Amino acid sequence: MDGRRAANGLSIAQIGILAALYPAVWGAGQMLTGWWSDHIGRKHLITAGMLLQAAAIALVGAGTTFGVWATAQVLLGVGTALVYPTLLAVIGDVAHPSW
């Protein structure tokens, strides 16, 4: 690494980690949360996930350090893992197969 820094003094490696955290947590998490929504219901997971996403986005805006942004990306991934497969399942619950 050549020591170059971007905005807020982050290294290119740190930026790469931040970019990877959200989809990694989301992708791994939704394997559990899709199943979970089948067992406990959908509404609470959707609500919790959207609130978590909102808090994570606010944390990104308020943060100024790598640690805060990394935490926000993990929270955003968890929130999306709660919401994404659950919203798809809701559509499947109400859509007639012929649609």
N, C-alpha and C positions, 0 to 999 in steps of 0.2 A: 504494500500500500504506500502511496506517495505522500500521505499526510494532508491531502487537500481537505478543506472543510467547506460545508455548505452553510445555509442559513442557521442561525442559532448555534453555530460551532459543531454541528453534527458531522461525523465522518460519513463517507459514502457507505461504509459497512453498516453503520448505525441506521442510515436511511433505508438500506436494504432489509435490515431486520424489522424495522417498523412496517415496511411495505409487506413483509411476509407474515407477520403475526396475525393480522386480521383474517385473511383467507385460511390460514392454517387452523386457527381456533374454530372458525366458522365451519369449515369442512369436517374436521374431526368431531366437533360438537354435535352437528346435526344428525350424525349416526345414532346418537343416544336420544336426542330431543324428539325426533320423529316418533320413535317407539314410545317415549314417555308421554307424548300427547295422546296416543291411543289409549293409554291406561289412566290418565288423570284428567283428561279433558283438554280442550283447546284454548278456551278464553283466557285462563289465567297465564298460560305460557305466552300467548300473544301480548297480553297487557304487560307482563313482566319484561318480556323481551324488548318491547318498544320503549318502555321507561328506561331500561338499561342502555339501549342505543342512544336515547336522548342525553342521558347522563354522560356517556362516553364521548359523545360529540362535544358536549360542553367542556369536558375535561381536556379534549384536544385543543380547544380554543383558549382555555385558561392556562394550559401547561406551557412551561418554558424549558423543560429538561427532558432528556431521553427517557428517564425512568417513568415520568408522568405520562409521556406519550405512549410508551410501551404498555403501561397499565391500561390506558384508554383503548389501545388497539385490542388488547385481550378482552376487555369488557365489551367492546363493540362486536367482536367475534362471538362471544357468548350470547349477546343479545340477538344477533342475527341468526345464530343457531337455534335460538328459541322460537323466533318468528318465522323464518323462511319455510322450513318443512311443515310447520303447523298451518300456515296460511294455505299452502298447497293441499294439505289434507282436508281443510275446511271446504275447499272447492270440491274435492272428491266426495265429501260427505253429502253435499247438496245437489251435485250434478247428476242428472239421469245418464245412465250408460250410453244411451243413443245420442246424447249431445256431443 
